[in-house]
Amino acid sequence: MTEVLEGPYEVILLWDVKQQLRATVAKASSRQQKEGFLAVIGAILARLARDPIAGADPLRHYENAGLVEMQFLQDKVYACYGVDETNKIVYVKRLRPVLSHPLAEP
């Protein structure tokens, strides 16, 4: 997850997201489960760096801050983030396994 993401947007993970991802990876019962989860996270982050608006659902517009809050679900991992289109920055607020994902919280 330390790879450099290529795309027009800079992707920033909030501190809580980083902590939650570390805890989720630590819960993995096998190396395969851990690597599979990290591959999905990598794909999500690459998607956000390329085009965070396409295929996502807008939640809120924060006009004064110039942000749009977006969300989507990919491979049973929920992503919620803010997009600053003027400065080409994505602030990731949540990345967590959901539904029947083996690492989802009960």
Secondary structure, 3 states (H helix, E strand, C coil): CCCCCCCCCEEEECHHHHHHHHHHHHHCCCHHHHHHHHHHHHHHHHHHHHCCCCCCEEEEEECCCCEEEEEEEECCEEEEEEEECCCCEEEEEEEEECCCCCCCCC
